[in-house]
Amino acid sequence: MNGLDHFEALAEQLVEGTFERLFRPRLHPSEVARRLARAMEYGRVSDGDGQVLLPNLYWVFLNPDDFEALDAGGEALRAELVRYLQRLAGERGGRFSGRLRVGLHPMGELGTGRLDVRAAHGAEPGGVDDTQAVKAATQSAVDAGRWALRLGGRVFPLGEPVVRLGRALSNDVILADRRVSRRHAQLRWRAENYHLSDMGSRGGTTVNGRRVRQGEELPLTGGDVISLAGVSLTVWKEKEQASVDARPTLSLPSAEG
């Protein structure tokens, strides 16, 4: 490959990655597929016999305009995503913990091009289209979206079921500091709270001065100070709203504060 071909290939990769996410006016279905794959991977567990169980219930929340543009209310996209998850499960290994179901729902709190995917292990009844199940999954997404991390004047909104922190560009929170390991720590949304774990980092992870041991998941609260090998981030959590039905959006603190 000559220099120009190499440059054009690099440009194409950029367009398909970060630049595509920044400039495209609508969410592409492939982004939904990628997020479903992450939800499947992070939700996999082992049963008592050592068999891998995969989540079988998936909720995909979309901006209302994206929901309409993708015709997400129809059966075609839902059926294609089910087939995609079945193929992915075959490649990854493991079996679903119940009947596989995917639900797509509009969510006003999400901006254009944004989505939220939730996955769970469950059995009938009470699937992805059950009113109470959808409400619980929606509320979980809203609650997680009330959290953020602050580093000086920088604000990192959270909201994902799993948030990876580290120096590598593949992380959700990227910290360009040589003290931070490439894959340093991870936040997992569980039991209505974010839990922090260390991913085998060189410099270690602490919360309010307490070291996070290997294999430990430490629950967080607003005001906690996370240190990644000396790089400190403050946990910020929006106060609970009086009415759940209001479904408030996240209002971040000023970046200049």
N, C-alpha and C positions, 0 to 999 in steps of 0.2 A: 504494500500500500504506500503510495507516494504521500508527500506532505500535505497536499491539498485534500486528498481523499481522507487522510487521517483527521484533518481539521473539520471537514464536513461531517464525518462520523461523530466527532466529539460534539459538534453543534447539534446534531440530531438527538444525541443522548440528553443534552441540556434541555432541548425543547420538550422531550418526552418526560423529563423529570421536573425539576424545580420551576423552570420557566413556564412549562405547560400549566402547572398548578396556579401560578401567579396570574397568567394572562387569559386563560380560557374563560369564556363567559358562562359555560355550563359544565356541570360535573359529567365526566365520561363514565359509562358503565364499568370500565376496567378498574376504576378507582374503587367502586363498590366491591368488586371481586377481590381486590387486594386487601381491603379492610375486613372482608369476611374471612379470608385466609388467616389474617392475624388473630381474629377472634377465635377461630377454630384452634389455632396453635396454642394460644395462651389459656384456652379453656380445657385442654386435654388433661385427663386424670387417669390414674391406674386403679383398677378394682382390686379386690382381695386376692385374686388369682394372678395378678400382674398383667392383665389385659388392659390395653389402652382404650379408654372411653372418650369419645369426642362429644362436644355439646351438640344437641339435636334441635334446639330452638334458637332462632336468630331473628333479631329485630334490626331493621335498617331504617334510620330516621334521616329524612332529607328535607332540605329547604323546600317550602311549598312550590316555588317556581320550578326548581329542579325536579320535583315530584311530577309535575305536569309535563315538563319537557321530556322526561324519560318514559312517560306513560306508565309510571310505576303503579298506578292503580289497576292496571290490567294483569292478566295472568301470564303473558308471554315472558316478561322479565323475571317474575317470581319463579316460573318453571325453569328458566335457563340458569338462574342462580342455584336452584336445588340440584340440577344436573352438574353444575360446576363443583359444588361442595361434595357431591358423591364421587366425582372423578378425583378431586383433591384428596379425599379420605382414602381412596384406593392407592394413591401414590405415597401418602404419608404413613399409611398403616393405621389400624385401629378401627373401631366400629362406633356408630352413633348409639347414644344411651337410650334412644327411643325413636319414635317416628320423626323423620327429618322434616322441619317446617321452616319457612322463611317468610317473614312479614315485612312489608314496606309501608312506612307511615310518614306523612308530612309533619314537620315540627317547626313552628314559627321562630323559635329561638336561634335556629341555625342560619347563618348567612349563606348567600349564593355560593355554590361550589363546595360547601361544607357538608359533612355527614357524620353521623354517630352510629356505631354498630355495637349491639349488645348480644351476648350469647349466654345460654344457660343449659343445664341438664334438666330435663323435665319429662313427664309422662302425661298422657291424656287423662282427664280433660285439662283445660287451662293452657292452651297453646299460644302461638304468637298473635292470633287474632282475637283471643279472649279479652274482653274489655278490661278486666282487672289486671290481667297479665301485661297488656299494653300500657296501662296506666302506671304499673310498678316499674316497667322498663323505662318509660318516659321520665318518670320522676328520678330514677337512678341516674339517667343521663344529665338531667338538669342539676341534680345535687353535685355530681362530679364536676360540672362546669362552673360551680361556684368557687373552685379552688385555683390557686395560682402559686407560682414561685417567683421571688424577687431576688435579683442580684444587682445591687446598686440601683441604677436607674432603669435597668432592664426588667421586663415583666414577661414571664412565661406562663400563659394560660394553660391549664390542664383540661380535664374533661374526658380523656380517653380511659378505657378500662385498664390499660397498661401503658406506662410512660417510662421510656428508657432515657437515662442520663449518662453522658460521657463525652469524650472528645471526638469520637468518630462521627462522620456526617450522617450515618444511618440512624443516629439517635433522635429522639423526639425533642430533647433539650440538649443542645450542643454547646459545650463549654470548651472554648479554645484556650486551654491552660495546660501546660505540660505536666502539672502535678496531677491532673485528672486522667484516669485510665480511659482507654478507648471505649470500653463497656464498663462503666464504673458502678452504677446503681440502678435500681428499678423501683417504680411506684406501681402498686397494684390496687385497684378499686375493689374493696371487699367489705361486706357488712356495713355499707354506707359510710365508708371511710377509706382514705388512702393509707396503704401500708408500705413502708420502705424496706428494701433489702439490698445488701451489698452483692455485687456480681463478681466477687473474687478480685477486687481492685488491689493495686499495689499499695496505695497510700491510705486505704481504709475509709470508712464512712462513720460519722457520728451524728447523733441527734441531741442537741443541748449538752454536748460534751460527753455523752454516753456512746460508747462504741457499739456499732451494729455487728453482731457476730455472724459468721457464716451460717446460712440456713435459717436465720431469724428474720421475721417480718415484723417490723416495729410500727404500731399505729401512730399516726400523726394528728396534730391539731393545729389550729391557727396560732401563729406566733412562734412555732418551733423553728429552731435554726439547724439546718442540715449543713454539715461540713463534709465536702468531698476532698480529702487530702489537703485541707486548709482553705478550699474555695467554699465560701459560706453563702447559702441561699436561705431566705426566710419564707416560711410557709404562710400564705395568706388565704383566708377563707371568708367568703361573704357570709354575713349573718343570715340565719334562717328567716324566711318570709312568713308573715302571719297567715297568708292564704296559699295553699298549694296550688289551687286552681289558677292563680294569677300567672304561674309559670314564668318567673322573672328572668330577665337576661342578666349575664354577668357584667357588673360594672367594676372595672379594674381601678386600682388606685392610680393616681397620677404618676407618670414615669419620672417626673421631676421631684417628687417628694422624697 
